[in-house]
């Protein structure tokens, strides 16, 4: 009888039709109980089962379309091919050069990342923080203006506006003077933003080599799942300088009327890189170019093995996403958090952790580690914001301090600090989408001086512009709000 409540069956339908529909409904539920949880996290499986049990026909169709957070087998095979090529050129060495000055947990972290993502830990790197979106794009434009060989450009969201035009003009000028310019832009990520349609026309007219990442254009026989996206942000110039981090190539208001009306401006954090990590970021770009074009830029992988034996900042690039078999970024985050001795600082605009990350943070806080979480007081994703808030009670009970960056700024920076010498910074949020469904890139930096700079930035900027969560006031929120948070939390694994 439950199915009669769920579906608008007509009592005038023949009995055999009703019996058949009820039988199909029961079969869907029984099969789903054993099929959906296979090799899925309990939270993800529960979310899908909830959808299937509440709306069986719609739920099962949605599951068949979106239930696997993996790219097609052909793309995963391309990623494995690239990984094997890189490993062959690094002689299966996870750390190039000395490792005796690294603690054992950091050695095992580097080996873990190499096993998952094929890129080694290297010496001889240097990093400059870029905390201002618009200035960072001007700095990138200046680097492109100096390019003589090639420029590789890969961003999730790109649009033409007053802030981005210098960088986009620099790319086209480089192409016009004979520099090899290759551009990757996520299709769905950019689609619909003011300035994107103009950008497409400009790129097509220029003759520059560019592709949409994971395009959805069935009329051109191009189709990928719309929820699996390329969220990476990478610029590489001549193999000597690279930029990566959280920011997209768009005005900090994202050019939307609603954002202007609310006063929203995105706050990001990126880094300028020199040293061997530039080659590793370039290898990530090359792997994505191979997936989108079928062209293997094999020469781009040669310089991955070039690393000094000692000196400079140690760093490793960690690619992750649905092209890999495992959740590379999540495993790194958990490994480092569990090995923290006194401090963990997390900054994430969308903090909707899976069980393993939540357990890691709570366990460390209960162990006496100073765990600090920076989130936005406001967000452009209402459901994600409510899901995020559903975790606050458990976190503060364990001793985690939560700082909310002031509205109307939309906090978009993404970083993790561990003790005195570890920084992770990149495109990855602390949510299920970034762990399983988005292609991401993260810098794993081991250096006391750089990490000290990050702590100063945390105090002088992020904490200075945040308000610590008032726990007593928070616990007085209404039952209706708690209900809404719990509802959003249930759906978070499917977002």
C-alpha positions as CSV (number, residue, x, y, z in Angstrom):
1,X,0.0,0.0,0.0
2,X,3.0,2.3,0.5
3,X,3.4,2.7,-3.3
4,X,-0.2,4.0,-3.6
5,X,0.9,7.0,-1.4
6,X,4.1,7.6,-3.4
7,X,2.6,7.4,-6.9
8,X,-0.6,9.0,-8.3
9,X,-2.1,5.7,-9.3
10,X,-5.6,5.8,-10.8
11,X,-8.1,3.3,-9.2
12,X,-9.6,2.8,-12.6
13,X,-6.4,1.2,-13.9
14,X,-6.5,-2.6,-14.5
15,X,-5.5,-4.7,-11.5
16,X,-2.7,-6.3,-13.4
17,X,-1.1,-2.9,-14.1
18,X,-1.3,-2.0,-10.4
19,X,0.1,-5.4,-9.3
20,X,3.0,-5.1,-11.9
21,X,3.9,-1.6,-10.7
22,X,3.9,-2.6,-7.1
23,X,6.0,-5.7,-8.0
24,X,8.5,-3.5,-9.8
25,X,8.6,-1.1,-6.9
26,X,9.4,-3.9,-4.5
27,X,12.1,-5.4,-6.8
28,X,13.7,-2.0,-7.1
29,X,13.9,-1.6,-3.3
30,X,15.1,-5.2,-2.7
31,X,17.8,-5.0,-5.4
32,X,18.9,-1.5,-4.3
33,X,19.5,-2.7,-0.7
34,X,22.2,-5.1,-1.9
35,X,23.5,-3.2,-4.9
36,X,23.8,0.5,-3.9
37,X,26.1,0.0,-0.9
38,X,28.6,-2.0,-2.9
39,X,32.0,-0.2,-2.5
40,X,30.3,3.0,-1.5
41,X,30.7,5.0,1.7
42,X,27.8,4.4,4.1
43,X,26.7,8.1,3.9
44,X,26.6,8.0,0.1
45,X,24.8,4.7,0.0
46,X,22.3,5.9,2.6
47,X,21.6,9.1,0.5
48,X,20.9,7.1,-2.6
49,X,18.8,4.5,-0.7
50,X,16.8,7.3,0.8
51,X,16.1,8.7,-2.7
52,X,15.2,5.3,-4.1
53,X,12.9,4.4,-1.2
54,X,11.0,7.7,-1.2
55,X,10.7,8.0,-5.0
56,X,11.6,4.6,-6.4
57,X,11.3,5.2,-10.2
58,X,12.9,8.6,-10.2
59,X,15.4,7.6,-7.6
60,X,16.7,4.5,-9.5
61,X,16.9,6.5,-12.8
62,X,18.9,9.2,-11.0
63,X,21.2,6.5,-9.5
64,X,21.8,4.9,-12.9
65,X,22.7,8.3,-14.3
66,X,24.7,9.7,-11.4
67,X,25.4,6.9,-8.9
68,X,29.0,6.2,-9.9
69,X,31.5,9.0,-9.1
70,X,33.9,7.9,-11.8
71,X,34.8,9.1,-15.2
72,X,34.3,6.7,-18.1
73,X,36.7,3.7,-18.3
74,X,38.5,5.3,-21.4
75,X,39.4,8.4,-19.4
76,X,40.5,6.4,-16.4
77,X,42.7,4.3,-18.7
78,X,44.3,7.5,-20.0
79,X,45.0,8.6,-16.5
80,X,46.6,5.2,-15.7
81,X,48.7,5.5,-18.9
82,X,50.0,9.0,-17.8
83,X,50.7,7.7,-14.3
84,X,52.8,4.8,-15.6
85,X,54.7,7.1,-17.9
86,X,55.6,9.4,-15.0
87,X,56.6,6.5,-12.8
88,X,58.8,5.1,-15.5
89,X,60.7,8.5,-15.6
90,X,61.0,8.8,-11.9
91,X,62.2,5.3,-11.4
92,X,59.4,4.7,-8.9
93,X,61.0,7.1,-6.4
94,X,58.5,8.9,-4.2
95,X,61.0,11.4,-2.9
96,X,63.6,12.8,-5.3
97,X,66.8,13.6,-3.3
98,X,67.3,13.5,0.4
99,X,64.6,12.4,2.8
100,X,66.5,11.9,6.0
101,X,65.4,15.3,7.4
102,X,61.7,14.5,7.0
103,X,59.8,13.0,9.8
104,X,58.5,9.5,9.3
105,X,54.9,10.6,8.9
106,X,55.9,13.0,6.2
107,X,57.9,10.4,4.4
108,X,54.9,8.0,4.4
109,X,52.6,10.9,3.3
110,X,54.9,11.5,0.3
111,X,54.9,7.8,-0.5
112,X,51.1,7.7,-0.2
113,X,50.7,10.5,-2.6
114,X,53.2,9.0,-5.1
115,X,51.4,5.7,-5.0
116,X,48.0,7.4,-5.7
117,X,49.0,10.3,-8.0
118,X,52.4,9.3,-9.4
119,X,54.1,12.7,-8.8
120,X,57.1,12.7,-6.4
121,X,58.1,15.0,-3.5
122,X,60.9,17.4,-4.7
123,X,63.4,19.9,-3.4
124,X,64.3,23.3,-4.7
125,X,60.9,25.0,-4.9
126,X,59.8,28.5,-4.0
127,X,56.3,30.0,-3.4
128,X,54.8,33.4,-3.2
129,X,51.3,33.9,-1.8
130,X,48.8,35.7,-3.9
131,X,45.9,36.7,-1.6
132,X,44.2,39.2,-4.0
133,X,42.1,37.8,-6.9
134,X,42.5,40.8,-9.2
135,X,46.2,41.4,-8.5
136,X,46.9,37.7,-9.1
137,X,45.4,37.9,-12.5
138,X,47.6,41.0,-13.3
139,X,50.6,39.1,-12.1
140,X,49.7,36.1,-14.3
141,X,49.2,38.4,-17.3
142,X,52.7,39.8,-16.8
143,X,54.1,36.3,-16.8
144,X,52.3,35.4,-19.9
145,X,53.6,38.6,-21.6
146,X,57.1,37.3,-20.9
147,X,56.4,33.8,-22.4
148,X,58.6,32.7,-25.3
149,X,57.8,28.9,-25.6
150,X,54.4,27.9,-24.2
151,X,51.5,28.8,-21.9
152,X,49.2,26.2,-20.4
153,X,46.0,27.6,-18.9
154,X,43.4,25.5,-17.1
155,X,40.6,26.9,-15.0
156,X,37.1,25.9,-13.8
157,X,35.4,29.2,-14.4
158,X,36.6,31.7,-17.0
159,X,34.8,34.8,-18.4
160,X,35.6,38.1,-19.9
161,X,35.2,41.2,-17.7
162,X,37.2,44.2,-16.6
163,X,39.3,42.1,-14.1
164,X,40.1,39.2,-16.5
165,X,40.6,41.1,-19.7
166,X,44.4,41.8,-19.2
167,X,45.1,38.1,-18.6
168,X,42.9,36.9,-21.5
169,X,44.4,39.6,-23.8
170,X,47.9,38.5,-22.8
171,X,47.1,34.9,-23.8
172,X,45.9,35.9,-27.2
173,X,48.9,38.2,-27.7
174,X,51.2,35.4,-26.8
175,X,49.5,33.1,-29.3
176,X,49.8,35.9,-32.0
177,X,53.6,36.1,-31.5
178,X,54.0,32.4,-31.9
179,X,53.9,31.1,-28.3
180,X,52.1,27.7,-28.0
181,X,49.1,28.6,-26.0
182,X,46.8,25.7,-24.9
183,X,43.6,26.5,-22.9
184,X,41.3,24.2,-20.9
185,X,38.0,25.6,-19.5
186,X,35.4,23.5,-17.7
187,X,32.3,23.6,-19.7
188,X,29.5,23.5,-17.1
189,X,31.6,25.5,-14.6
190,X,31.8,28.5,-16.9
191,X,28.5,28.1,-18.8
192,X,26.0,30.8,-17.9
193,X,28.3,33.3,-16.3
194,X,28.2,36.8,-17.9
195,X,31.1,37.1,-20.2
196,X,31.5,33.4,-21.1
197,X,29.6,33.6,-24.4
198,X,31.8,36.5,-25.5
199,X,34.9,34.6,-24.4
200,X,33.9,31.6,-26.6
201,X,33.5,33.8,-29.6
202,X,36.9,35.5,-28.9
203,X,38.8,32.2,-28.5
204,X,37.2,30.7,-31.7
205,X,38.1,33.8,-33.7
206,X,41.7,33.9,-32.5
207,X,42.6,30.4,-33.6
208,X,44.1,29.6,-30.2
209,X,44.1,25.9,-29.2
210,X,41.4,25.5,-26.6
211,X,39.0,22.9,-25.4
212,X,36.0,22.6,-23.1
213,X,36.7,20.2,-20.2
214,X,34.1,17.4,-19.8
215,X,31.8,19.0,-22.5
216,X,28.1,18.4,-22.6
217,X,27.1,19.0,-26.3
218,X,25.1,15.9,-27.4
219,X,24.5,17.5,-30.8
220,X,28.3,17.3,-31.4
221,X,28.4,13.8,-29.9
222,X,30.1,15.2,-26.7
223,X,28.6,14.1,-23.5
224,X,29.8,13.6,-19.9
225,X,28.0,13.4,-16.7
226,X,27.1,17.0,-15.7
227,X,28.1,16.5,-12.0
228,X,31.6,15.3,-12.7
229,X,33.7,18.5,-13.3
230,X,37.2,19.7,-13.8
231,X,37.7,22.1,-10.8
232,X,41.4,22.6,-11.2
233,X,43.1,26.0,-11.5
234,X,46.5,25.9,-13.2
235,X,48.7,28.3,-15.2
236,X,52.1,27.2,-16.4
237,X,54.5,29.5,-18.4
238,X,57.5,28.1,-20.2
239,X,57.9,25.4,-17.6
240,X,59.5,27.9,-15.2
241,X,56.6,29.6,-13.4
242,X,53.2,28.3,-12.4
243,X,50.1,29.5,-10.5
244,X,47.6,27.4,-8.7
245,X,45.1,27.8,-5.8
246,X,41.4,28.5,-5.3
247,X,40.6,31.4,-7.6
248,X,38.8,31.3,-11.0
249,X,39.4,33.7,-13.8
250,X,36.5,36.0,-13.2
251,X,35.8,39.2,-11.4
252,X,35.6,38.7,-7.6
253,X,31.8,39.4,-7.8
254,X,31.3,36.7,-10.4
255,X,29.4,39.3,-12.4
256,X,26.0,38.3,-11.3
257,X,23.3,40.7,-10.4
258,X,22.3,38.8,-7.3
259,X,25.9,38.9,-6.0
260,X,26.1,42.7,-6.7
261,X,22.8,43.2,-4.9
262,X,24.0,41.3,-1.8
263,X,27.5,42.8,-1.9
264,X,29.1,39.4,-2.4
265,X,32.8,39.4,-3.2
266,X,34.9,36.2,-3.4
267,X,38.1,35.9,-1.3
268,X,40.7,33.5,-2.7
269,X,44.2,32.4,-2.1
270,X,46.6,31.3,-4.8
271,X,50.4,30.8,-5.0
272,X,53.1,31.6,-7.6
273,X,55.4,28.6,-7.9
274,X,58.9,28.1,-9.2
275,X,61.0,24.9,-9.1
276,X,60.3,21.3,-9.9
277,X,56.6,21.6,-8.8
278,X,56.1,23.6,-12.0
279,X,56.8,20.5,-14.0
280,X,54.4,18.5,-11.9
281,X,51.6,21.1,-12.4
282,X,52.4,21.0,-16.1
283,X,52.1,17.2,-16.0
284,X,48.6,17.5,-14.5
285,X,47.6,19.9,-17.3
286,X,49.1,17.6,-19.9
287,X,47.1,14.7,-18.5
288,X,43.9,16.7,-18.9
289,X,44.9,17.9,-22.3
290,X,45.3,14.2,-23.3
291,X,41.8,13.4,-22.0
292,X,40.2,16.2,-23.9
293,X,42.1,16.0,-27.2
294,X,43.7,12.6,-27.4
295,X,47.0,14.3,-27.9
296,X,49.8,13.1,-25.6
297,X,52.2,15.8,-24.7
298,X,54.9,13.3,-23.8
299,X,57.7,15.8,-23.7
300,X,56.0,17.6,-20.9
301,X,56.7,14.7,-18.6
302,X,60.4,14.7,-19.0
303,X,61.2,17.5,-16.6
304,X,59.3,15.8,-13.7
305,X,62.5,14.0,-12.8
306,X,64.5,17.2,-12.6
307,X,64.9,18.0,-8.9
308,X,67.9,19.1,-6.7
309,X,69.1,16.6,-4.2
310,X,68.7,19.1,-1.4
311,X,67.9,22.7,-0.6
312,X,64.9,24.9,-1.2
313,X,61.3,24.1,-0.2
314,X,60.1,20.6,-0.5
315,X,56.8,20.1,-2.2
316,X,54.6,17.6,-4.1
317,X,51.6,18.1,-6.4
318,X,48.6,15.9,-5.5
319,X,46.1,15.4,-8.3
320,X,42.8,13.9,-7.4
321,X,39.3,13.3,-8.8
322,X,37.0,10.8,-10.6
323,X,39.8,9.8,-13.0
324,X,41.6,8.1,-10.2
325,X,40.5,4.9,-8.5
326,X,40.7,6.4,-4.9
327,X,40.1,9.7,-3.3
328,X,43.7,11.0,-3.3
329,X,43.1,14.3,-1.6
330,X,40.9,12.9,1.2
331,X,43.5,10.3,2.1
332,X,46.2,12.8,2.3
333,X,44.2,15.2,4.5
334,X,43.3,12.4,6.9
335,X,46.8,11.0,7.1
336,X,48.3,14.4,7.9
337,X,45.6,15.3,10.4
338,X,46.0,12.1,12.3
339,X,49.7,12.7,12.6
340,X,49.3,16.3,13.9
341,X,51.0,17.0,17.3
342,X,49.7,20.4,18.3
343,X,47.9,22.4,15.5
344,X,45.5,21.8,12.7
345,X,44.0,24.8,10.8
346,X,41.4,24.1,8.1
347,X,40.0,26.8,5.7
348,X,37.2,25.6,3.4
349,X,34.3,27.5,1.8
350,X,32.3,24.3,1.7
351,X,33.0,22.2,4.7
352,X,30.8,19.1,4.5
353,X,33.1,16.3,5.6
354,X,32.7,12.6,5.1
355,X,32.8,10.4,8.2
356,X,36.5,9.7,8.0
357,X,37.5,13.4,7.9
358,X,35.0,14.3,10.6
359,X,36.4,11.5,12.8
360,X,40.0,12.7,12.2
361,X,39.3,16.3,13.2
362,X,37.2,15.3,16.3
363,X,39.8,12.7,17.4
364,X,42.6,15.3,17.2
365,X,40.6,17.9,19.0
366,X,39.8,15.4,21.8
367,X,43.5,14.6,22.0
368,X,44.3,18.2,22.9
369,X,45.4,19.3,19.4
370,X,44.4,23.0,18.7
371,X,42.0,22.5,15.8
372,X,40.7,25.7,14.1
373,X,38.2,25.8,11.3
374,X,37.6,28.8,9.0
375,X,34.3,29.0,7.1
376,X,32.2,31.7,5.6
377,X,29.4,33.4,7.5
378,X,27.6,33.5,4.2
379,X,27.7,31.3,1.1
380,X,26.5,31.2,-2.5
381,X,25.3,27.6,-2.0
382,X,22.4,27.6,0.5
383,X,22.1,23.8,0.8
384,X,25.8,23.3,1.3
385,X,25.9,26.1,3.9
386,X,23.1,24.5,5.9
387,X,24.7,21.0,5.6
388,X,28.0,22.6,6.8
389,X,26.3,24.1,9.9
390,X,24.9,20.7,10.9
391,X,28.4,19.7,11.9
392,X,29.1,22.6,14.2
393,X,27.6,21.1,17.4
394,X,29.7,17.9,17.2
395,X,32.9,19.9,16.3
396,X,32.6,22.4,19.2
397,X,31.8,19.6,21.6
398,X,35.2,18.1,20.8
399,X,36.9,21.4,21.3
400,X,37.2,22.6,17.7
401,X,37.2,26.4,17.4
402,X,35.1,27.7,14.5
403,X,35.7,31.1,12.9
404,X,33.2,32.6,10.5
405,X,34.6,35.0,7.9
406,X,32.5,38.1,7.9
407,X,29.7,38.6,5.4
408,X,29.2,39.7,2.7
409,X,32.6,38.3,1.7
410,X,32.3,34.8,0.3
411,X,35.3,32.9,1.7
412,X,36.7,30.8,-1.1
413,X,40.2,30.1,0.0
414,X,41.2,26.4,0.6
415,X,44.1,25.4,2.8
416,X,45.2,23.1,5.6
417,X,48.0,23.8,8.1
418,X,49.6,21.0,10.2
419,X,51.9,21.8,13.1
420,X,55.0,23.9,12.2
421,X,55.9,22.9,8.6
422,X,53.1,21.5,6.6
423,X,50.8,23.5,4.3
424,X,48.3,22.2,1.8
425,X,46.8,24.7,-0.6
426,X,44.9,24.3,-3.9
427,X,41.5,23.9,-5.4
428,X,40.0,21.2,-3.2
429,X,37.2,21.9,-0.8
430,X,36.5,19.8,2.3
431,X,33.4,18.1,0.9
432,X,32.3,15.0,-0.9
433,X,32.2,16.7,-4.2
434,X,35.8,17.7,-4.1
435,X,36.8,14.3,-2.7
436,X,35.0,12.1,-5.3
437,X,33.4,14.1,-8.1
438,X,35.7,17.0,-9.0
439,X,39.1,16.9,-10.6
440,X,41.2,18.8,-8.1
441,X,44.9,19.7,-7.6
442,X,46.6,20.4,-4.3
443,X,50.1,21.5,-3.3
444,X,51.6,19.6,-0.4
445,X,54.4,21.9,0.9
446,X,56.8,21.0,3.7
447,X,58.6,24.1,4.9
448,X,58.7,25.9,8.2
449,X,59.2,29.4,6.7
450,X,56.3,29.1,4.3
451,X,54.0,27.6,6.9
452,X,55.0,30.4,9.2
453,X,53.9,32.8,6.5
454,X,50.6,31.0,6.3
455,X,50.1,31.2,10.1
456,X,50.7,35.0,10.0
457,X,48.2,35.3,7.1
458,X,45.7,33.3,9.2
459,X,46.0,35.6,12.2
460,X,46.4,39.0,10.3
461,X,43.7,38.4,7.7
462,X,41.4,35.4,8.3
463,X,41.1,35.6,12.1
464,X,41.1,39.4,12.1
465,X,38.1,39.4,9.7
466,X,36.2,36.5,11.4
467,X,34.0,36.1,14.4
468,X,34.4,33.0,16.5
469,X,31.2,31.0,16.8
470,X,29.3,31.8,19.9
471,X,28.6,28.3,21.1
472,X,25.9,29.2,23.6
473,X,24.0,31.4,21.1
474,X,24.4,28.8,18.4
475,X,22.7,26.1,20.5
476,X,19.7,28.4,21.0
477,X,18.8,28.3,17.3
478,X,15.3,27.1,16.4
479,X,14.1,23.5,16.0
480,X,13.1,24.5,12.4
481,X,16.6,25.5,11.6
482,X,18.0,22.3,13.1
483,X,15.6,20.3,11.0
484,X,16.6,22.1,7.8
485,X,20.3,21.6,8.6
486,X,19.7,17.8,9.1
487,X,17.7,17.6,5.9
488,X,20.5,19.3,3.9
489,X,23.1,17.1,5.6
490,X,21.3,14.0,4.4
491,X,21.4,15.2,0.8
492,X,25.0,16.5,1.0
493,X,26.6,13.2,-0.1
494,X,24.6,13.5,-3.4
495,X,25.3,17.1,-4.2
